[in-house]
Amino acid sequence: MGKLLKFIKKMFKKNTSAKQNANIVDISCDLEPAYIETDLRRQYLQTMVESLPASVQSKIVFMKNLQLDQLQVDKEFYEKVFKMEMDVYAKSEKMYQKRRAIIEGTWDPPDTMPNFKEPDPLEPHVAEHFRKALAKYKSVPAVTKGIPDFWITVFRNTCIAEMVQEQDAMALRYLVDISIVYGKKKPSFKLKFHFAENHYFKDPILTKTYFLKCSIDFSDPFSFEGPEITHCRGCEINWEPTMNLTTEVCGKKQRHRGSGDQRIIYETYLSDSFFNFFDPPLVKVRKDDDSEKHKVLRADFKIAQYLRTRIIPRAVLYFTGDIVEENFAKDEDDTTDVDSGDSDDYYDHDECDLTDATDNS
């Protein structure tokens, strides 16, 4: 069944692409608009409406005005939902604090029986194979402080796994908690990554703040779909000497043309790292911008929402495998490379309001 679904997905993608690349002269009343390229589809439907009788067009105008009224109702709904989310998180904080204390080993909970159904046992040969593959866990002492490798295991069971590089793993083993602080002055939320003392950086907390808007843009009102992240702000990481995981130093030999003497020139390059997450560009996302830099930012925003709404509230279920989402391995036909570039050259920095919207940080 899995192979069949994969085949159908590829065929659908291929067929859709083929129809979207169709010449404009092939577009007719018989063609389904869904298969026309986006901008052309918009023009096609607008022309269709213009072709209708005036009496029908008048009805459509009235319905679109009704839609504007509905958007105001939607806006109030989303504002209330965001406030409810803040209230729910506040009520859950005591449970999150207990979770952190258990993970970092500052509190040992009492032995207790499960109030949930235990998973069905694995087939013996599968269980034996997994036990061999996970042999390193046999070395965990019977009396262990906290829960070793909790958050990095959670990350490795989610889409965050793609962000974690080999050199990041040891540093992320010091991560003991991820918490949220909601803004009071402006709609926003701050992700706080709490680390135990380590030899990688001096900071006990690394932060990433996301700024939201829940307003209707009257130049394009029908694009409103609720609160949107407009921009974000990271934090400076105070790395210990030679421990910066976001850079790589390479040495090159250089020979003097006259004397023939050699010297080594050291150059620093940006490298892929989970910790680049805390150094976003200070630029606002524009809906009409499809450049690679904005695609990267939109992906960043999705990760933030994923952390806030899925991973943080349900972390233990990702650790235990009670939540296992789709396979994040990239399909060969779907792989895309995003050129990270140099931060100063790659991003043009639009002016942003970076007033700290989160008071209680």
Buried (B, 14 or more C-beta within 10 A) or exposed (E): EEEEEEEEEEEEEEEEEEBBEBEEEEBEEEEEEEBBBEEBBEEBEEEEEEEEEEEEEEEEEEEEEEEEEEBEEBBEEBBEEBEEBBEEBEEBEEEBEEBBBBBBBEEEEEEEEEEEEEEEEEEEEEEEEEEEEEEEEEEEEEEEEBBBBBBBBBBBBBBBBEBBBEBBBEBBBBBBBBBBBBBEEEBBBBBBBBBBEBEBBEBBEBBBBBBBBBEBEEEEEEEBEEBBBBBBBBBEBEBEEEEBBBEBEEEEEEEEEEEEEEEEEEEEEBBBBBBBBBBBBBBBBEEEBEEBBBBBBBEBBEBBBBBBEBBBBEBBBBBEEEBEEEEEEEEEEEEEEEEBEEEEEBBEEEEBEEEEBBEEE
